[in-house]
């Protein structure tokens, strides 16, 4: 594998420190989008067809304007959910230009390299040849190349020029920086509405398994925050008390075996937990324990205006069955 690698020159060529508050661009997607409401049985592809828009041509822009991190979020839309789609293919291109400018502005050029794909290359082999860990770097690679979905990682071709992080540590910082920059630059109050965050899956603990081991298997980076989340959503005082044969909730990035999709919502005047559950098509009594676990600092019977509240929408068959987690 040829390893001639040139440092990338980004659009803005700015050496801005990571996590810089000054990295916010004067960006607003409003001129390029239209608000839609998902109907019963609707898919995003169907909605785009209704507006004479090629779904596959604008899919990436849809993810960007709705603050979604992957195509899985598009597959988890629910009736009544409000989303934003580009008005046209040209508007989608404008959205992606703004998004690319944001990424360019917040990542120092020294963190990124440009590589031309050769015949027989895979991203795994390219990373291996550059002494990069594929699993550590793949999210950064997706962000740098404006890719959505895991399939793009497996669809590279000879002659294609791709962007890669220079080191594993750079990859971690790129992933975190892009997420923060995108969040900061999207006009949440008028553009994204409620934001998809992650999935919750029900995992049956096996004999000899540990919570940390399950997290590793699911690709979840174990941390103090994850530990606290696992304890609160499962009603546990200590993770060491999990029992083999019982179901426990774990956060996940993919919809496989998901029980719920988790969304963040800014509480507005008139909101109640009951009305929000109705909007998300779940019964409050069935998800009360999970909601309290997701929102340990909020009293569910008196949710404060302006607070960010985590809500759940059902995924798949049986999601309305109360989950026994203790």
C-alpha positions as CSV (number, residue, x, y, z in Angstrom):
1,X,0.0,0.0,0.0
2,X,1.4,3.4,-1.0
3,X,1.8,5.7,1.9
4,X,2.5,9.0,0.3
5,X,0.3,11.3,2.4
6,X,-0.1,15.1,2.1
7,X,-1.4,17.3,4.9
8,X,-4.9,18.5,4.0
9,X,-5.6,22.2,3.3
10,X,-9.1,23.0,4.5
11,X,-11.5,25.5,3.0
12,X,-10.8,28.1,5.7
13,X,-7.3,27.1,6.6
14,X,-7.8,28.3,10.1
15,X,-5.6,27.1,13.0
16,X,-8.4,27.3,15.6
17,X,-7.9,25.5,18.9
18,X,-10.2,22.6,19.6
19,X,-13.4,23.4,21.5
20,X,-12.9,27.1,20.7
21,X,-16.0,29.1,21.5
22,X,-15.0,31.5,18.7
23,X,-15.4,28.7,16.1
24,X,-19.1,29.4,15.7
25,X,-19.9,30.4,12.2
26,X,-22.8,32.8,11.3
27,X,-24.8,29.9,10.1
28,X,-28.6,29.4,9.8
29,X,-30.1,26.7,7.6
30,X,-33.6,28.3,7.7
31,X,-33.6,29.8,4.1
32,X,-32.9,26.3,2.7
33,X,-35.4,24.1,4.6
34,X,-39.1,23.3,5.0
35,X,-40.7,21.9,8.1
36,X,-42.6,18.6,7.7
37,X,-44.6,16.5,10.1
38,X,-44.2,12.7,9.9
39,X,-47.5,11.0,9.2
40,X,-48.6,7.4,10.1
41,X,-46.7,5.0,8.0
42,X,-44.5,7.7,6.5
43,X,-40.8,7.2,5.7
44,X,-38.4,10.1,5.0
45,X,-38.1,8.7,1.4
46,X,-41.9,8.9,1.0
47,X,-41.9,12.5,2.3
48,X,-39.1,13.5,-0.1
49,X,-40.9,11.9,-3.0
50,X,-44.0,14.1,-2.1
51,X,-41.8,17.2,-2.5
52,X,-40.2,15.9,-5.8
53,X,-36.9,15.6,-4.0
54,X,-34.4,12.7,-4.5
55,X,-34.0,11.3,-1.0
56,X,-30.6,9.8,-1.6
57,X,-29.3,13.1,-3.0
58,X,-30.4,15.1,0.1
59,X,-30.1,12.5,2.8
60,X,-26.9,13.8,4.3
61,X,-28.3,17.3,4.4
62,X,-31.4,16.0,6.3
63,X,-29.2,14.5,8.9
64,X,-27.3,17.8,9.3
65,X,-30.3,20.1,9.7
66,X,-32.0,17.8,12.1
67,X,-28.8,17.3,14.2
68,X,-28.9,13.5,13.6
69,X,-25.7,11.6,13.9
70,X,-26.5,8.6,11.7
71,X,-29.1,7.1,9.3
72,X,-30.4,5.0,12.1
73,X,-32.1,8.2,13.4
74,X,-34.0,8.6,10.1
75,X,-35.2,5.1,10.5
76,X,-36.6,5.8,13.9
77,X,-38.9,8.7,13.0
78,X,-42.3,8.6,14.6
79,X,-45.8,9.8,13.6
80,X,-46.3,13.4,14.7
81,X,-42.5,14.1,14.8
82,X,-41.5,17.4,13.1
83,X,-38.4,17.4,10.9
84,X,-36.7,19.6,8.4
85,X,-35.9,18.7,4.8
86,X,-34.1,20.8,2.1
87,X,-36.4,22.6,-0.3
88,X,-34.4,21.4,-3.3
89,X,-31.2,19.6,-4.3
90,X,-29.5,23.1,-4.6
91,X,-30.6,23.9,-1.1
92,X,-29.2,20.6,0.2
93,X,-25.8,21.6,-1.5
94,X,-25.9,24.9,0.3
95,X,-26.5,23.2,3.6
96,X,-23.6,20.8,3.1
97,X,-21.3,23.7,2.1
98,X,-22.1,25.4,5.4
99,X,-21.6,22.2,7.3
100,X,-18.3,21.6,5.7
101,X,-17.2,25.1,6.5
102,X,-18.0,24.5,10.1
103,X,-15.9,21.4,10.2
104,X,-13.1,23.1,8.4
105,X,-13.1,26.0,10.9
106,X,-12.8,23.9,14.0
107,X,-10.2,21.2,13.1
108,X,-6.6,22.3,12.8
109,X,-5.1,21.2,9.5
110,X,-2.3,19.4,11.4
111,X,-4.9,16.9,12.7
112,X,-5.8,15.7,9.2
113,X,-4.1,14.0,6.2
114,X,-5.3,13.3,2.7
115,X,-5.0,9.9,1.2
116,X,-5.8,8.6,-2.3
117,X,-7.4,5.1,-2.3
118,X,-5.6,2.4,-4.3
119,X,-6.9,-0.8,-5.8
120,X,-7.5,-3.4,-3.1
121,X,-7.5,-0.9,-0.2
122,X,-10.1,-1.1,2.6
123,X,-10.4,1.5,5.3
124,X,-9.2,-1.1,7.7
125,X,-6.1,-1.8,5.7
126,X,-5.4,1.9,5.2
127,X,-5.7,2.5,8.9
128,X,-3.5,-0.4,9.7
129,X,-0.8,0.8,7.3
130,X,-0.9,4.2,8.9
131,X,-0.8,2.8,12.4
132,X,-4.3,3.9,13.1
133,X,-6.9,1.9,15.0
134,X,-9.9,1.5,12.7
135,X,-12.5,1.3,15.5
136,X,-11.1,4.4,17.2
137,X,-10.9,6.4,14.0
138,X,-14.0,5.4,12.0
139,X,-16.3,8.1,13.5
140,X,-13.7,10.8,12.8
141,X,-13.3,9.5,9.3
142,X,-17.1,9.7,8.8
143,X,-17.2,13.3,10.1
144,X,-14.2,14.4,8.0
145,X,-15.6,13.0,4.8
146,X,-19.2,14.1,5.5
147,X,-20.4,10.5,5.4
148,X,-23.5,9.1,7.1
149,X,-24.0,5.4,7.8
150,X,-21.6,2.6,8.3
151,X,-22.0,1.5,4.7
152,X,-20.0,4.5,3.4
153,X,-16.9,3.1,5.3
154,X,-17.1,0.0,3.1
155,X,-17.8,1.7,-0.2
156,X,-14.4,3.4,-0.9
157,X,-13.0,3.0,-4.4
158,X,-9.6,3.3,-6.2
159,X,-8.7,6.9,-7.0
160,X,-11.0,8.3,-4.3
161,X,-9.4,10.9,-2.1
162,X,-10.4,10.7,1.5
163,X,-9.5,12.5,4.7
164,X,-8.1,10.7,7.7
165,X,-6.9,11.7,11.2
166,X,-3.2,11.7,11.7
167,X,-3.3,9.8,15.0
168,X,-5.7,7.9,17.2
169,X,-5.7,10.7,19.7
170,X,-6.4,13.2,17.0
171,X,-9.4,11.0,15.9
172,X,-10.9,11.2,19.4
173,X,-10.6,14.9,19.5
174,X,-12.0,15.4,16.0
175,X,-15.0,13.3,16.8
176,X,-15.8,15.3,20.0
177,X,-15.0,18.7,18.4
178,X,-17.2,18.1,15.4
179,X,-20.1,17.1,17.6
180,X,-19.7,20.2,19.7
181,X,-19.3,22.5,16.8
182,X,-22.3,21.2,14.9
183,X,-24.4,21.5,18.1
184,X,-23.2,25.0,18.6
185,X,-23.9,26.1,15.0
186,X,-27.4,24.6,14.5
187,X,-30.2,27.0,15.4
188,X,-31.9,24.5,17.7
189,X,-34.9,26.6,18.6
190,X,-36.0,27.1,15.0
191,X,-34.3,24.3,13.1
192,X,-33.8,21.0,14.8
193,X,-36.6,20.6,17.3
194,X,-36.2,17.6,19.5
195,X,-32.9,15.8,18.9
196,X,-32.3,12.1,18.5
197,X,-29.6,11.0,21.0
198,X,-29.2,7.3,21.1
199,X,-31.0,4.0,21.5
200,X,-31.7,1.9,24.5
201,X,-31.5,-1.9,24.1
202,X,-32.5,-4.6,26.6
203,X,-29.6,-7.0,27.2
204,X,-30.0,-10.3,29.1
205,X,-26.9,-10.7,31.3
206,X,-25.2,-14.0,30.8
207,X,-23.3,-16.0,33.5
208,X,-19.8,-14.5,33.8
209,X,-20.6,-11.3,32.0
210,X,-19.8,-7.9,33.4
211,X,-21.4,-4.5,32.6
212,X,-18.1,-3.2,31.4
213,X,-17.7,-6.3,29.1
214,X,-21.2,-5.8,27.7
215,X,-20.3,-2.1,27.0
216,X,-17.2,-3.2,25.1
217,X,-19.2,-5.7,23.1
218,X,-21.7,-3.0,22.2
219,X,-19.0,-0.5,21.3
220,X,-19.9,1.8,24.2
221,X,-16.9,3.7,25.7
222,X,-17.2,3.0,29.4
223,X,-16.9,6.2,31.5
224,X,-18.2,7.6,34.8
225,X,-21.1,9.2,32.9
226,X,-22.0,5.8,31.3
227,X,-21.7,4.1,34.7
228,X,-24.1,6.6,36.2
229,X,-26.5,6.3,33.3
230,X,-26.6,2.6,33.6
231,X,-27.3,2.7,37.3
232,X,-30.1,5.2,37.0
233,X,-32.0,3.7,34.1
234,X,-31.7,0.3,35.6
235,X,-32.6,1.3,39.2
236,X,-29.3,0.0,40.6
237,X,-27.2,1.4,43.4
238,X,-24.1,-0.6,42.1
239,X,-23.4,-2.2,38.8
240,X,-21.9,-5.2,40.6
241,X,-25.4,-6.2,41.7
242,X,-26.5,-7.2,38.1
243,X,-27.8,-10.8,37.9
244,X,-27.4,-13.4,35.2
245,X,-30.7,-14.1,33.4
246,X,-32.2,-10.7,33.9
247,X,-32.7,-7.9,31.4
248,X,-30.9,-4.5,31.8
249,X,-31.0,-1.4,29.6
250,X,-27.8,-0.3,27.8
251,X,-27.3,2.7,25.5
252,X,-26.5,1.9,21.9
253,X,-25.8,3.8,18.6
254,X,-27.6,1.3,16.4
255,X,-31.3,0.3,16.3
256,X,-30.5,-3.5,16.5
257,X,-32.7,-5.0,19.3
258,X,-33.6,-1.5,20.5
259,X,-36.4,-1.0,22.9
260,X,-36.5,2.8,22.8
261,X,-35.0,5.7,20.9
262,X,-34.0,8.5,23.2
263,X,-34.6,12.2,22.3
264,X,-33.7,15.4,24.1
265,X,-36.5,17.9,24.5
266,X,-36.4,21.5,25.8
267,X,-39.4,21.8,28.1
268,X,-41.9,24.5,26.9
269,X,-44.8,26.3,28.6
270,X,-47.7,23.8,28.9
271,X,-45.5,20.7,28.7
272,X,-46.2,17.9,31.1
273,X,-44.5,14.5,31.2
274,X,-47.8,12.9,30.4
275,X,-48.4,15.0,27.3
276,X,-44.9,14.5,26.1
277,X,-45.3,10.7,26.5
278,X,-48.5,10.9,24.4
279,X,-46.6,12.8,21.7
280,X,-43.9,10.2,21.7
281,X,-46.5,7.4,21.5
282,X,-45.7,5.8,24.9
283,X,-47.7,5.3,28.1
284,X,-46.3,7.3,31.0
285,X,-46.9,4.5,33.5
286,X,-44.9,2.0,31.3
287,X,-41.9,4.3,30.9
288,X,-41.9,6.2,34.2
289,X,-39.0,4.3,35.7
290,X,-36.9,4.7,32.6
291,X,-37.7,8.4,32.3
292,X,-36.7,9.0,35.9
293,X,-33.5,7.2,35.3
294,X,-32.8,9.3,32.2
295,X,-33.7,12.5,34.1
296,X,-32.4,11.9,37.7
297,X,-32.3,15.6,38.5
298,X,-35.9,16.4,37.2
299,X,-39.1,15.8,39.1
300,X,-41.4,14.2,36.5
301,X,-44.6,15.6,38.0
302,X,-43.2,19.2,37.8
303,X,-40.9,19.5,34.8
304,X,-39.3,23.0,34.7
305,X,-39.7,25.2,31.6
306,X,-36.4,25.5,29.7
307,X,-34.9,22.3,31.1
308,X,-33.5,19.7,28.8
309,X,-35.5,16.5,29.3
310,X,-34.7,13.1,27.9
311,X,-37.7,11.3,26.4
312,X,-38.3,7.9,24.8
313,X,-40.1,6.6,21.7
314,X,-40.8,2.9,21.2
315,X,-38.8,0.8,18.8
316,X,-40.1,-2.4,17.3
317,X,-42.5,-5.0,18.6
318,X,-43.3,-5.1,22.2
319,X,-41.8,-1.7,23.1
320,X,-45.0,-0.8,25.0
321,X,-44.6,-3.8,27.4
322,X,-43.3,-2.5,30.7
323,X,-39.7,-3.6,31.0
324,X,-38.7,-5.3,34.2
325,X,-35.2,-4.0,34.9
326,X,-34.6,-4.9,38.5
